[in-house]
Amino acid sequence: MNVNFIPPATVDVPPLKFESKITLPNKDTALLIVDMQNDFVKEGGSLLVPAAKETILNIKNLIDRAREKKVKVIYTQDSHNEGDKEWEIWPRHCKKGTTGWKIIDDLMPKDEDLLIEKSRYDGFYGTNLEHYIKNVWDIKTMIIVGTVSSICVLHTAASAGLRWYNIIVPADGISALTDFDQAMTLRQVSTLYTGKIVKSCDDIGFT
């Protein structure tokens, strides 16, 4: 292998295997909504993902169906304070207490939902997420939606996969900064982490 190899400007996307329909048991399934916050989703946000707005209704409908079937609903909330090193990588975003930090009004958590504040890309890192899904609820399957696909969604899905949770990701429920990032996320989830991907949130049902 040539270690100096520079990839071409365009690359072929390997075929993605989409499941047609998936029906999940409500008792051991959780729906995880990653970082659907104003700074990422709404115009004027400091780290806006333009495609995120196209996922809002899809995610909302999935949340509504999940709640109707008593599926556990979890939100991650990217949370930073002054001096956070992540702001050396990215523009200042999701400072605790600011408007940009808040979950968007369209998808506001309810009292019975679990809200996880996280300081890094991974929803498991330094949080009590695993305590609830493993020790309290005995979750086996995690549906993951949200933004930014190739960063916080993928790192959280990776941590779930490395813990042997079953992962489901609907393509129209995640959003990325580029088409490459979106395709890469779906590819990684469905290969490295043996997850299942579907084209639409509507392809997921609950018993």
Backbone as ProteinMPNN parsed JSONL, in Angstrom:
{"seq_chain_A": "MNVNFIPPATVDVPPLKFESKITLPNKDTALLIVDMQNDFVKEGGSLLVPAAKETILNIKNLIDRAREKKVKVIYTQDSHNEGDKEWEIWPRHCKKGTTGWKIIDDLMPKDEDLLIEKSRYDGFYGTNLEHYIKNVWDIKTMIIVGTVSSICVLHTAASAGLRWYNIIVPADGISALTDFDQAMTLRQVSTLYTGKIVKSCDDIGFT", "coords_chain_A": {"N_chain_A": [[0.84, -1.194, 0.0], [0.565, 2.184, -0.85], [1.71, 4.63, 1.15], [1.594, 7.297, 0.736], [-0.579, 7.794, -0.698], [-3.103, 9.755, -2.114], [-6.508, 10.307, -1.91], [-8.865, 10.369, -4.656], [-10.708, 13.238, -5.953], [-13.37, 12.599, -6.122], [-15.233, 9.799, -4.972], [-16.331, 6.4, -5.236], [-19.331, 5.283, -3.821], [-19.721, 2.535, -1.804], [-22.148, -0.124, -2.216], [-25.102, 0.227, -0.286], [-26.86, -1.604, 2.089], [-30.133, -1.561, 2.566], [-32.709, -2.205, 4.887], [-36.07, -3.306, 4.365], [-38.464, -3.088, 5.99], [-38.741, -2.713, 9.506], [-39.71, -4.145, 12.526], [-40.004, -3.596, 15.933], [-39.717, -4.762, 19.33], [-41.399, -3.077, 21.915], [-40.602, -3.076, 24.595], [-37.842, -3.51, 25.007], [-36.555, -1.607, 23.492], [-35.077, 1.503, 22.622], [-35.367, 4.933, 21.674], [-33.113, 7.188, 20.463], [-32.352, 10.53, 20.296], [-30.152, 12.594, 18.804], [-28.604, 15.508, 19.639], [-30.341, 17.535, 18.549], [-30.41, 20.519, 18.42], [-30.695, 24.114, 18.681], [-28.354, 25.467, 17.735], [-27.352, 23.725, 15.846], [-29.469, 23.178, 14.141], [-31.317, 25.267, 13.539], [-31.802, 28.29, 11.596], [-29.226, 30.682, 11.741], [-27.874, 29.405, 13.702], [-24.781, 28.579, 15.294], [-23.273, 26.481, 14.356], [-24.452, 25.384, 12.025], [-26.239, 22.78, 10.419], [-27.365, 22.502, 7.387], [-29.049, 20.539, 6.216], [-30.395, 19.47, 8.338], [-32.895, 20.52, 8.983], [-34.62, 19.23, 7.284], [-35.046, 16.826, 8.42], [-36.62, 17.099, 10.638], [-39.509, 16.774, 10.797], [-39.698, 14.068, 10.139], [-38.346, 12.862, 12.283], [-39.937, 13.769, 14.386], [-42.397, 12.469, 13.885], [-41.595, 9.835, 14.251], [-40.868, 9.88, 16.946], [-43.399, 10.396, 18.064], [-44.775, 8.005, 17.434], [-43.21, 6.218, 18.828], [-43.565, 7.038, 21.506], [-46.275, 6.543, 21.754], [-46.286, 3.795, 21.827], [-44.996, 3.344, 24.159], [-42.233, 3.268, 24.103], [-38.942, 3.87, 25.236], [-37.706, 7.162, 25.233], [-34.943, 9.075, 24.444], [-32.82, 11.875, 24.746], [-29.834, 13.42, 23.559], [-27.829, 16.18, 24.539], [-25.686, 18.427, 23.41], [-23.225, 20.027, 25.272], [-21.479, 22.752, 26.505], [-18.976, 24.651, 28.288], [-17.28, 27.752, 29.151], [-13.958, 27.881, 27.909], [-13.853, 25.342, 26.873], [-12.196, 22.798, 25.123], [-13.143, 21.858, 22.755], [-14.035, 23.993, 21.315], [-11.783, 24.895, 20.134], [-11.577, 23.4, 17.954], [-13.991, 23.554, 16.575], [-16.383, 26.18, 15.723], [-17.602, 28.302, 18.404], [-20.18, 26.79, 20.178], [-23.345, 25.596, 21.379], [-23.237, 26.491, 24.068], [-23.843, 26.118, 27.465], [-26.994, 27.075, 28.717], [-27.543, 28.987, 26.802], [-29.542, 30.146, 23.974], [-28.871, 28.732, 21.676], [-28.035, 26.316, 22.695], [-30.277, 24.954, 23.463], [-32.709, 22.313, 23.017], [-34.49, 22.002, 19.961], [-37.65, 23.666, 19.526], [-39.552, 22.212, 18.095], [-39.123, 19.577, 18.728], [-39.234, 19.147, 21.466], [-38.275, 17.642, 24.548], [-40.263, 15.521, 26.708], [-41.484, 15.304, 30.119], [-41.196, 12.651, 30.924], [-39.167, 11.682, 29.36], [-35.672, 10.889, 28.869], [-32.988, 13.045, 29.35], [-29.797, 13.655, 28.289], [-26.928, 15.337, 29.016], [-24.009, 16.016, 27.247], [-20.446, 16.234, 26.796], [-18.71, 15.674, 24.769], [-18.388, 14.182, 21.447], [-19.495, 11.649, 21.622], [-22.309, 10.069, 22.938], [-22.169, 8.353, 25.09], [-19.845, 8.892, 26.444], [-18.588, 9.861, 29.478], [-21.143, 10.158, 30.579], [-24.389, 9.264, 32.021], [-25.768, 7.578, 30.385], [-25.496, 4.795, 29.678], [-26.015, 3.598, 32.117], [-28.796, 3.893, 32.456], [-29.895, 2.643, 30.093], [-28.9, 0.084, 30.253], [-28.836, -0.9, 32.989], [-31.184, 0.007, 34.208], [-33.34, -0.096, 32.356], [-32.817, -2.266, 30.674], [-32.262, -2.316, 27.886], [-32.094, -3.505, 24.547], [-32.032, -2.793, 21.88], [-31.232, 0.065, 19.961], [-32.542, 2.825, 18.402], [-31.221, 5.291, 16.423], [-31.212, 8.688, 15.775], [-30.793, 12.051, 14.436], [-28.355, 14.741, 14.447], [-24.922, 15.73, 14.162], [-24.391, 13.721, 11.403], [-21.905, 12.293, 10.775], [-20.382, 12.763, 12.957], [-21.4, 13.293, 15.893], [-23.65, 11.561, 15.813], [-22.527, 9.243, 14.621], [-20.358, 8.616, 16.347], [-21.708, 8.082, 18.698], [-23.315, 5.946, 17.872], [-21.256, 4.167, 17.323], [-20.207, 3.678, 19.893], [-22.429, 2.434, 21.014], [-22.606, 0.177, 19.368], [-20.148, -1.089, 19.931], [-20.704, -1.945, 22.421], [-22.397, -3.957, 21.941], [-25.099, -3.441, 21.489], [-28.067, -3.646, 19.545], [-28.355, -1.77, 16.623], [-30.277, 0.648, 14.952], [-30.632, 2.741, 12.202], [-32.323, 5.26, 10.574], [-32.137, 6.633, 7.352], [-33.353, 9.046, 6.601], [-33.6, 10.285, 8.979], [-31.312, 11.317, 9.944], [-28.71, 13.783, 9.623], [-26.157, 15.453, 7.746], [-23.133, 17.377, 7.147], [-22.127, 17.072, 4.602], [-22.76, 15.158, 1.586], [-21.018, 13.027, 1.374], [-20.288, 12.579, 4.064], [-22.734, 11.732, 5.065], [-23.218, 9.332, 3.638], [-20.96, 7.881, 4.432], [-21.456, 7.578, 7.163], [-23.746, 5.885, 7.211], [-22.647, 3.676, 5.959], [-20.588, 2.918, 7.781], [-22.095, 2.343, 10.104], [-23.624, 0.16, 9.239], [-21.777, -1.778, 8.657], [-19.2, -1.884, 10.223], [-20.36, -1.746, 12.788], [-22.37, -3.522, 12.71], [-25.003, -2.706, 12.435], [-28.442, -1.985, 11.427], [-29.808, -0.378, 8.621], [-32.347, 1.78, 7.403], [-34.335, 3.339, 4.858], [-36.201, 5.231, 5.595], [-37.752, 6.859, 8.401], [-40.336, 6.021, 8.645], [-40.212, 3.376, 8.072], [-39.836, 1.992, 10.342], [-41.349, 0.201, 12.884], [-43.321, -0.599, 15.84], [-44.053, -3.084, 18.315]], "CA_chain_A": [[0.0, 0.0, 0.0], [1.302, 3.432, -0.931], [1.312, 5.447, 2.293], [1.438, 8.677, 0.273], [-1.738, 7.845, -1.576], [-4.096, 10.806, -1.882], [-7.737, 9.875, -2.572], [-9.36, 11.268, -5.704], [-11.686, 14.238, -5.517], [-14.651, 11.897, -5.995], [-15.077, 8.375, -4.687], [-17.537, 5.593, -5.391], [-19.932, 4.845, -2.568], [-20.076, 1.104, -1.85], [-23.593, -0.341, -2.061], [-25.644, 0.204, 1.065], [-27.956, -2.552, 2.216], [-31.238, -1.043, 3.359], [-33.812, -3.093, 5.229], [-37.335, -2.763, 3.865], [-39.268, -2.715, 7.16], [-38.264, -3.296, 10.765], [-40.649, -4.037, 13.642], [-39.218, -3.789, 17.145], [-40.475, -4.869, 20.577], [-41.312, -1.804, 22.63], [-40.072, -3.192, 25.959], [-36.383, -3.44, 25.091], [-36.088, -0.688, 22.455], [-35.02, 2.927, 22.972], [-35.146, 5.878, 20.582], [-32.143, 8.187, 20.89], [-32.314, 11.708, 19.429], [-28.829, 13.165, 19.056], [-28.176, 16.907, 19.446], [-31.228, 18.368, 17.72], [-30.362, 21.775, 19.146], [-30.799, 25.292, 17.822], [-27.089, 25.806, 17.083], [-27.13, 22.809, 14.73], [-30.643, 22.93, 13.303], [-32.083, 26.455, 13.182], [-31.084, 29.371, 10.93], [-28.514, 31.516, 12.689], [-27.091, 28.567, 14.602], [-23.352, 28.804, 15.087], [-22.697, 25.323, 13.672], [-25.659, 24.932, 11.331], [-26.26, 21.695, 9.431], [-28.541, 22.894, 6.604], [-29.95, 19.416, 5.938], [-31.069, 19.02, 9.561], [-34.297, 20.941, 8.996], [-35.397, 18.268, 6.507], [-35.283, 15.618, 9.232], [-37.406, 17.414, 11.84], [-40.82, 16.136, 10.769], [-39.492, 12.615, 10.169], [-38.007, 12.503, 13.657], [-41.112, 14.021, 15.235], [-43.374, 11.396, 13.678], [-41.046, 8.628, 14.875], [-41.014, 10.078, 18.393], [-44.814, 10.245, 18.411], [-45.115, 6.588, 17.378], [-42.496, 5.555, 19.92], [-44.241, 7.355, 22.768], [-47.57, 5.855, 21.753], [-46.031, 2.393, 22.165], [-44.261, 3.318, 25.435], [-40.803, 3.081, 23.874], [-38.15, 4.874, 25.927], [-37.198, 8.22, 24.365], [-33.759, 9.686, 25.066], [-32.191, 12.969, 24.001], [-28.544, 13.951, 23.979], [-27.739, 17.636, 24.415], [-24.302, 18.86, 23.409], [-23.177, 21.028, 26.339], [-20.116, 23.252, 26.699], [-18.736, 25.819, 29.124], [-16.118, 28.54, 28.747], [-12.677, 27.196, 27.949], [-13.945, 23.986, 26.331], [-11.231, 22.591, 24.044], [-13.823, 21.583, 21.488], [-14.149, 25.263, 20.594], [-10.551, 25.08, 19.365], [-11.771, 22.62, 16.724], [-15.214, 24.042, 15.946], [-16.845, 27.461, 16.258], [-18.313, 28.237, 19.68], [-21.529, 26.266, 19.962], [-24.025, 24.868, 22.451], [-22.848, 26.899, 25.419], [-24.941, 25.859, 28.393], [-27.82, 28.202, 29.106], [-27.848, 29.867, 25.68], [-30.602, 29.69, 23.077], [-28.306, 27.741, 20.763], [-27.853, 25.057, 23.432], [-31.566, 24.313, 23.746], [-33.347, 21.426, 22.037], [-35.418, 22.795, 19.153], [-39.029, 23.639, 20.011], [-40.322, 21.197, 17.377], [-38.849, 18.235, 19.26], [-38.971, 19.3, 22.9], [-38.479, 16.454, 25.39], [-41.31, 15.534, 27.722], [-40.976, 15.015, 31.461], [-40.864, 11.237, 31.08], [-38.013, 11.363, 28.522], [-34.36, 11.04, 29.487], [-32.156, 14.054, 28.693], [-28.399, 13.42, 28.626], [-25.977, 16.355, 28.604], [-22.717, 15.413, 26.914], [-19.414, 17.222, 26.516], [-17.971, 15.279, 23.576], [-19.226, 13.679, 20.371], [-20.08, 10.358, 21.995], [-23.326, 10.182, 23.968], [-21.831, 7.499, 26.231], [-18.619, 9.354, 27.098], [-18.744, 10.697, 30.646], [-22.553, 10.377, 30.897], [-25.067, 8.13, 32.651], [-26.624, 6.937, 29.382], [-25.468, 3.333, 29.775], [-26.66, 3.2, 33.367], [-30.238, 3.768, 32.244], [-30.309, 1.681, 29.073], [-28.478, -1.274, 30.626], [-29.161, -1.307, 34.356], [-32.54, 0.381, 34.599], [-34.355, -0.486, 31.376], [-32.419, -3.489, 29.976], [-32.468, -2.081, 26.459], [-31.318, -4.33, 23.625], [-31.981, -2.165, 20.559], [-31.262, 1.522, 19.969], [-32.759, 3.564, 17.16], [-30.464, 6.538, 16.574], [-31.485, 9.745, 14.798], [-30.261, 13.336, 14.869], [-27.324, 15.446, 13.697], [-24.356, 15.714, 12.837], [-24.289, 12.279, 11.159], [-20.567, 11.691, 10.791], [-19.671, 13.094, 14.191], [-22.062, 12.867, 17.135], [-24.466, 10.374, 15.555], [-21.672, 8.083, 14.365], [-19.589, 8.244, 17.539], [-22.646, 7.474, 19.646], [-23.646, 4.634, 17.323], [-20.08, 3.319, 17.5], [-20.156, 3.24, 21.291], [-23.513, 1.469, 21.203], [-22.222, -1.049, 18.68], [-19.057, -1.737, 20.659], [-21.31, -2.555, 23.606], [-23.244, -5.009, 21.401], [-26.508, -3.113, 21.309], [-28.546, -3.631, 18.17], [-28.487, -0.382, 16.195], [-31.103, 0.938, 13.783], [-30.505, 4.138, 11.788], [-33.054, 5.636, 9.364], [-31.366, 7.625, 6.601], [-34.011, 10.358, 6.579], [-33.658, 10.79, 10.341], [-30.003, 11.858, 10.302], [-28.281, 14.83, 8.691], [-24.717, 15.675, 7.747], [-22.673, 18.58, 6.463], [-21.892, 16.741, 3.198], [-23.291, 13.863, 1.156], [-20.006, 12.02, 1.713], [-20.416, 12.274, 5.488], [-23.968, 10.967, 5.262], [-23.006, 7.977, 3.122], [-19.967, 7.231, 5.274], [-22.106, 7.199, 8.414], [-24.583, 4.713, 6.97], [-21.729, 2.575, 5.652], [-19.938, 2.481, 9.006], [-23.085, 1.735, 11.001], [-24.125, -1.116, 8.729], [-20.686, -2.741, 8.495], [-18.364, -1.994, 11.423], [-21.127, -1.902, 14.019], [-23.409, -4.514, 12.389], [-26.333, -2.129, 12.578], [-29.34, -2.046, 10.284], [-30.221, 0.931, 8.143], [-33.556, 1.854, 6.589], [-34.36, 4.613, 4.138], [-37.146, 6.183, 6.179], [-38.261, 6.641, 9.754], [-41.604, 5.324, 8.497], [-39.929, 1.947, 7.908], [-39.659, 1.432, 11.681], [-42.586, 0.041, 13.646], [-43.191, -1.135, 17.197], [-45.111, -3.994, 18.751]], "C_chain_A": [[0.877, 1.247, 0.0], [0.838, 4.373, 0.178], [1.118, 6.908, 1.906], [0.213, 8.85, -0.618], [-2.714, 8.942, -1.156], [-5.376, 10.402, -2.608], [-8.168, 10.86, -3.649], [-10.418, 12.211, -5.156], [-13.068, 13.631, -5.353], [-14.38, 10.427, -5.759], [-16.409, 7.673, -4.911], [-18.042, 5.175, -4.01], [-20.269, 3.367, -2.685], [-21.58, 0.938, -1.662], [-23.989, -0.396, -0.593], [-26.836, -0.743, 1.101], [-29.02, -1.986, 3.157], [-32.254, -2.144, 3.64], [-35.11, -2.472, 4.728], [-38.209, -2.258, 5.006], [-38.682, -3.389, 8.392], [-39.328, -3.064, 11.833], [-39.925, -4.448, 14.912], [-40.116, -3.932, 18.364], [-40.293, -3.603, 21.406], [-40.574, -1.915, 23.958], [-38.55, -3.078, 26.038], [-35.767, -2.582, 23.984], [-36.089, 0.738, 22.994], [-34.778, 3.744, 21.706], [-34.255, 6.995, 21.108], [-32.067, 9.313, 19.862], [-31.051, 12.487, 19.773], [-28.762, 14.64, 18.655], [-29.049, 17.726, 18.487], [-31.459, 19.7, 18.444], [-30.317, 22.955, 18.182], [-29.505, 25.62, 17.096], [-26.789, 24.925, 15.883], [-28.253, 22.84, 13.698], [-31.304, 24.201, 12.773], [-31.203, 27.516, 12.519], [-30.473, 30.301, 11.971], [-27.705, 30.733, 13.688], [-25.617, 28.657, 14.279], [-22.648, 27.651, 14.389], [-23.815, 24.62, 12.893], [-25.376, 23.79, 10.359], [-27.505, 21.931, 8.578], [-29.538, 21.762, 6.381], [-30.765, 19.0, 7.156], [-32.554, 19.375, 9.566], [-35.193, 19.95, 8.256], [-35.725, 17.01, 7.307], [-36.275, 15.857, 10.365], [-38.731, 16.671, 11.866], [-40.69, 14.621, 10.83], [-39.212, 12.133, 11.594], [-39.216, 12.674, 14.572], [-42.137, 12.902, 15.109], [-42.904, 10.094, 14.325], [-41.158, 8.715, 16.401], [-42.456, 9.849, 18.827], [-45.219, 8.778, 18.431], [-44.442, 5.828, 18.518], [-43.194, 5.807, 21.25], [-45.579, 6.635, 22.877], [-47.423, 4.404, 22.183], [-45.193, 2.235, 23.441], [-42.791, 2.952, 25.261], [-40.054, 4.201, 24.599], [-37.571, 5.874, 24.927], [-36.097, 8.966, 25.111], [-33.239, 10.787, 24.146], [-30.763, 13.156, 24.491], [-28.53, 15.448, 23.681], [-26.271, 18.029, 24.532], [-24.174, 20.068, 24.34], [-21.734, 21.44, 26.621], [-20.102, 24.476, 27.606], [-17.514, 26.567, 28.609], [-14.838, 27.728, 28.901], [-12.689, 25.796, 27.384], [-13.018, 23.843, 25.12], [-11.899, 22.311, 22.7], [-13.996, 22.851, 20.667], [-12.851, 25.643, 19.882], [-10.631, 24.339, 18.028], [-12.909, 23.201, 15.89], [-15.543, 25.443, 16.457], [-17.551, 27.257, 17.601], [-19.75, 27.784, 19.428], [-22.031, 25.615, 21.245], [-23.471, 25.199, 23.834], [-24.048, 26.757, 26.333], [-25.66, 27.151, 28.768], [-28.183, 29.137, 27.981], [-28.995, 29.298, 24.846], [-30.097, 28.584, 22.155], [-28.151, 26.365, 21.38], [-29.146, 24.267, 23.567], [-32.0, 23.371, 22.625], [-34.373, 22.25, 21.27], [-36.858, 22.61, 19.646], [-39.845, 22.523, 19.375], [-40.212, 19.812, 18.014], [-38.597, 18.254, 20.762], [-39.211, 17.998, 23.66], [-39.662, 16.64, 26.329], [-40.713, 15.104, 29.062], [-40.526, 13.572, 31.608], [-39.664, 10.808, 30.233], [-36.721, 11.561, 29.314], [-33.537, 12.036, 28.683], [-30.728, 13.906, 29.21], [-27.554, 14.59, 28.121], [-24.62, 15.69, 28.373], [-21.715, 16.492, 26.521], [-18.576, 16.891, 25.284], [-18.928, 14.694, 22.549], [-20.068, 12.478, 20.796], [-21.063, 10.515, 23.152], [-23.071, 9.326, 25.2], [-20.687, 8.079, 27.067], [-18.936, 10.288, 28.269], [-20.185, 10.983, 31.043], [-23.137, 9.147, 31.594], [-26.002, 7.404, 31.694], [-26.657, 5.423, 29.563], [-26.129, 2.842, 31.06], [-28.154, 2.966, 33.148], [-30.586, 2.677, 31.249], [-29.935, 0.253, 29.441], [-29.053, -1.7, 31.979], [-30.603, -1.035, 34.766], [-33.579, -0.2, 33.649], [-34.051, -1.782, 30.65], [-32.722, -3.397, 28.482], [-31.55, -2.983, 25.63], [-31.075, -3.632, 22.283], [-32.092, -0.656, 20.693], [-31.485, 2.047, 18.561], [-32.086, 4.911, 17.352], [-30.779, 7.485, 15.427], [-30.808, 11.019, 15.286], [-29.209, 13.895, 13.927], [-26.104, 15.575, 14.614], [-23.98, 14.259, 12.543], [-22.907, 11.7, 11.396], [-19.796, 11.968, 12.067], [-20.443, 12.539, 15.389], [-22.96, 11.649, 16.941], [-23.573, 9.145, 15.432], [-20.896, 7.659, 15.611], [-20.49, 7.598, 18.599], [-23.058, 6.081, 19.171], [-22.483, 3.666, 17.491], [-19.998, 2.791, 18.93], [-21.256, 2.231, 21.596], [-23.15, 0.129, 20.569], [-21.117, -1.806, 19.402], [-19.541, -2.371, 21.954], [-22.321, -3.642, 23.215], [-24.742, -4.705, 21.467], [-26.85, -3.247, 19.833], [-28.825, -2.181, 17.788], [-29.36, -0.311, 14.949], [-30.954, 2.418, 13.459], [-31.321, 4.374, 10.515], [-32.35, 6.778, 8.651], [-32.028, 9.001, 6.611], [-34.209, 10.932, 7.979], [-32.323, 11.31, 10.837], [-29.582, 12.874, 9.241], [-26.799, 15.112, 8.861], [-24.374, 16.964, 7.008], [-22.416, 18.336, 4.98], [-22.533, 15.394, 2.882], [-22.309, 12.736, 1.488], [-20.144, 11.602, 3.176], [-21.654, 11.427, 5.767], [-23.786, 9.516, 4.827], [-22.019, 7.209, 3.992], [-20.579, 6.758, 6.594], [-22.923, 5.925, 8.24], [-23.73, 3.484, 6.679], [-21.082, 2.028, 6.932], [-20.909, 1.77, 9.946], [-23.443, 0.329, 10.545], [-23.032, -2.158, 8.514], [-19.916, -2.912, 9.801], [-19.16, -2.339, 12.666], [-22.346, -2.794, 13.835], [-24.822, -3.99, 12.645], [-27.174, -2.353, 11.34], [-29.743, -0.631, 9.911], [-31.485, 0.787, 7.303], [-33.569, 3.223, 5.922], [-35.183, 5.672, 4.869], [-37.494, 5.827, 7.624], [-39.58, 5.866, 9.722], [-41.428, 3.815, 8.344], [-39.715, 1.242, 9.245], [-40.989, 1.385, 12.391], [-42.315, -0.609, 14.986], [-44.336, -2.07, 17.515], [-45.513, -3.641, 20.187]], "O_chain_A": [[1.829, 1.34, 0.775], [-0.294, 4.857, 0.153], [0.535, 7.677, 2.67], [-0.001, 9.907, -1.211], [-3.097, 9.038, 0.009], [-5.337, 10.173, -3.817], [-7.869, 12.051, -3.562], [-10.949, 12.02, -4.062], [-13.857, 14.098, -4.531], [-13.414, 9.872, -6.283], [-17.475, 8.277, -4.791], [-17.265, 4.767, -3.148], [-21.027, 2.979, -3.574], [-22.218, 1.77, -1.017], [-23.296, -0.992, 0.232], [-27.713, -0.683, 0.24], [-28.835, -1.939, 4.373], [-32.615, -2.914, 2.751], [-35.235, -1.248, 4.674], [-38.648, -1.108, 4.983], [-38.184, -4.512, 8.316], [-39.792, -1.94, 12.028], [-39.309, -5.512, 14.97], [-41.166, -3.294, 18.435], [-39.175, -3.117, 21.579], [-39.974, -0.937, 24.406], [-38.023, -2.597, 27.041], [-34.621, -2.789, 23.586], [-36.993, 1.131, 23.732], [-34.08, 3.308, 20.791], [-34.599, 7.668, 22.08], [-31.755, 9.075, 18.695], [-30.898, 12.979, 20.891], [-28.853, 14.974, 17.474], [-28.533, 18.522, 17.703], [-32.53, 19.965, 18.991], [-29.948, 22.809, 17.017], [-29.552, 26.02, 15.933], [-26.047, 25.333, 14.989], [-28.025, 22.563, 12.52], [-31.806, 24.199, 11.649], [-30.018, 27.635, 12.83], [-31.118, 30.663, 12.955], [-26.929, 31.312, 14.449], [-25.241, 28.795, 13.115], [-21.54, 27.822, 13.882], [-24.079, 23.432, 13.08], [-24.417, 23.825, 9.589], [-28.606, 21.59, 9.009], [-30.746, 22.0, 6.358], [-31.732, 18.25, 7.02], [-33.375, 18.622, 10.09], [-36.381, 19.837, 8.557], [-36.585, 16.223, 6.912], [-36.727, 14.899, 10.993], [-39.048, 16.007, 12.852], [-41.483, 13.957, 11.498], [-39.766, 11.132, 12.046], [-39.485, 11.828, 15.425], [-42.683, 12.44, 16.111], [-43.706, 9.342, 14.878], [-41.503, 7.735, 17.061], [-42.709, 9.189, 19.834], [-45.928, 8.344, 19.34], [-45.027, 4.914, 19.099], [-43.391, 4.879, 22.034], [-45.967, 6.177, 23.952], [-48.314, 3.844, 22.822], [-44.738, 1.138, 23.763], [-42.175, 2.392, 26.168], [-40.487, 5.353, 24.576], [-37.014, 5.483, 23.9], [-36.281, 9.422, 26.239], [-33.225, 10.64, 22.924], [-30.498, 13.065, 25.69], [-29.129, 15.916, 22.713], [-25.685, 17.97, 25.613], [-24.934, 21.028, 24.212], [-20.883, 20.608, 26.932], [-21.072, 25.229, 27.683], [-16.799, 26.075, 27.736], [-14.653, 26.995, 29.873], [-11.664, 25.114, 27.401], [-13.052, 24.666, 24.205], [-11.297, 22.502, 21.643], [-14.095, 22.784, 19.442], [-12.822, 26.605, 19.114], [-9.866, 24.609, 17.102], [-12.808, 23.323, 14.669], [-15.042, 25.853, 17.505], [-18.037, 26.164, 17.893], [-20.444, 28.33, 18.571], [-21.252, 25.151, 22.077], [-23.261, 24.313, 24.663], [-25.142, 27.221, 26.013], [-25.041, 28.166, 29.088], [-29.04, 30.002, 28.158], [-29.371, 28.135, 24.988], [-30.81, 27.618, 21.885], [-28.136, 25.359, 20.67], [-29.118, 23.052, 23.764], [-31.704, 23.595, 21.451], [-35.05, 23.098, 21.85], [-37.231, 21.536, 20.119], [-40.724, 21.948, 20.017], [-41.102, 18.976, 17.856], [-37.816, 17.448, 21.267], [-40.221, 17.327, 23.449], [-40.017, 17.76, 26.696], [-39.589, 14.607, 29.127], [-39.575, 13.292, 32.338], [-39.19, 9.68, 30.373], [-36.685, 12.301, 30.298], [-33.4, 11.89, 27.468], [-30.476, 14.016, 30.41], [-27.476, 14.81, 26.912], [-24.149, 14.906, 29.196], [-22.089, 17.534, 25.982], [-17.816, 17.734, 24.808], [-20.142, 14.707, 22.752], [-21.213, 12.325, 20.372], [-20.707, 11.026, 24.214], [-23.687, 9.544, 26.243], [-20.576, 7.79, 28.259], [-19.485, 11.373, 28.074], [-20.441, 11.946, 31.767], [-22.467, 8.124, 31.738], [-26.917, 6.702, 32.124], [-27.735, 4.83, 29.597], [-26.739, 1.773, 31.073], [-28.707, 1.963, 33.599], [-31.471, 1.863, 31.512], [-30.583, -0.692, 28.989], [-29.685, -2.751, 32.085], [-31.172, -1.766, 35.577], [-34.592, -0.74, 34.094], [-34.959, -2.36, 30.052], [-33.352, -4.281, 27.9], [-30.386, -3.192, 25.971], [-30.051, -3.848, 21.635], [-32.931, -0.15, 21.438], [-30.718, 1.752, 17.645], [-32.349, 5.601, 18.336], [-30.633, 7.133, 14.257], [-30.309, 11.071, 16.41], [-29.182, 13.557, 12.743], [-26.299, 15.525, 15.828], [-23.313, 13.626, 13.361], [-22.754, 10.726, 12.133], [-18.685, 11.471, 12.247], [-20.163, 11.43, 15.845], [-23.024, 10.789, 17.819], [-23.832, 8.122, 16.065], [-20.79, 6.466, 15.897], [-20.073, 6.679, 19.303], [-23.142, 5.148, 19.969], [-22.69, 2.484, 17.769], [-19.751, 1.605, 19.15], [-21.041, 1.281, 22.349], [-23.363, -0.926, 21.166], [-21.15, -3.035, 19.473], [-18.868, -3.234, 22.519], [-23.018, -4.179, 24.075], [-25.559, -5.624, 21.498], [-26.009, -2.989, 18.972], [-29.461, -1.448, 18.545], [-29.206, -1.1, 14.017], [-31.127, 3.264, 14.336], [-31.046, 3.759, 9.485], [-32.002, 7.782, 9.274], [-31.334, 10.018, 6.628], [-34.896, 11.938, 8.152], [-32.194, 11.701, 11.997], [-30.047, 12.825, 8.102], [-26.254, 15.023, 9.961], [-25.217, 17.558, 6.336], [-22.476, 19.269, 4.18], [-22.813, 14.595, 3.776], [-22.719, 11.63, 1.84], [-20.121, 10.412, 3.49], [-21.626, 10.522, 6.6], [-24.151, 8.589, 5.551], [-22.215, 6.024, 4.261], [-20.26, 5.674, 7.081], [-22.803, 4.992, 9.035], [-24.06, 2.378, 7.108], [-21.036, 0.815, 7.138], [-20.586, 0.726, 10.512], [-23.554, -0.587, 11.361], [-23.338, -3.313, 8.217], [-19.975, -3.975, 10.419], [-18.71, -3.121, 13.504], [-23.24, -2.828, 14.68], [-25.717, -4.744, 13.025], [-26.685, -2.849, 10.326], [-29.988, 0.208, 10.777], [-31.665, -0.198, 6.587], [-32.895, 4.15, 6.371], [-34.896, 6.865, 4.773], [-37.523, 4.658, 8.009], [-39.901, 5.141, 10.664], [-42.393, 3.062, 8.473], [-39.445, 0.042, 9.283], [-41.684, 2.396, 12.496], [-41.218, -1.109, 15.238], [-45.457, -1.877, 17.043], [-46.394, -4.284, 20.757]]}, "name": "protein", "num_of_chains": 1, "seq": "MNVNFIPPATVDVPPLKFESKITLPNKDTALLIVDMQNDFVKEGGSLLVPAAKETILNIKNLIDRAREKKVKVIYTQDSHNEGDKEWEIWPRHCKKGTTGWKIIDDLMPKDEDLLIEKSRYDGFYGTNLEHYIKNVWDIKTMIIVGTVSSICVLHTAASAGLRWYNIIVPADGISALTDFDQAMTLRQVSTLYTGKIVKSCDDIGFT"}
